[in-house]
Amino acid sequence: MADTKKILEHLAELYATPTATKTADEVIVLNLEKLNLNFEKYDDAFKPYTTADVMKSIDEYWKFKNDKVRPTLAHILAGLNASGAEKDKEDDIQAPEFTDPNDYRTFWNIDPALSYYMRDCATKPSNQVHGLIFYRWALNDIISELVDTLPKADKMSLSEKIAIVRRNGWDEGISDRVDKICREALNRPSAGEVEGFKQAGSLLSGWM
């Protein structure tokens, strides 16, 4: 399990550039205060990895991408995925199995788009839930934008890609993405868009 406290201290020190009014030590304190505001979020995200792997991702970001602006959590996790860092097997807890067809968790791994759709149906007013096809399209967009751009993505199965999406929390805003896609489709309906929705549905519906 990663030591989040140690990781955030390292991140604060790495990006502690002194200014005209503050020393490097003062900047470190300020950086750490800001990072600790989201300590739980960082802690949850880093739990599956080792401290060394997380620090390596941060260091490589500093060396090769940006040594002035701290990486976001998404940047750090993307670096971990790109490097092929493996999760700590002791912390890889299996989710319990569900069999109730009315429970969205039953479809969590069988048909994830359906699972998100059923979850929203159970927790949101009906007028705020859009058609299942838009959930398939939104999930396809998330995979295309955030997973398919990673190294070796072409060798990953769809299940592996979904696991990366969930591990990084990239599906947290899927309902908002669905809403945006639906509004755009209603405002600009076209044969090409309709065909795109059908293709997305076909891609994400073949779960075993």
ABEGO torsion letter per residue (X at the ends): XBBAAAAAAAAAAAABBBBAABBAAAAAAAAAAAAAAAAAAAAAAAAABBAAAAAAAAAAAAAAABAABBBBAAAAAAAAAAAGBBBBAAABBBBBBBABAABAAAAAAABAAAAAAAAAAAABBAAABBBAAAAAAAAAAAAAAAAAABBGAAABBAAAAAAAAAAAGAAAAAAAAAAAAAAAAAABBBAAAAAAAAAAAAAAAABX
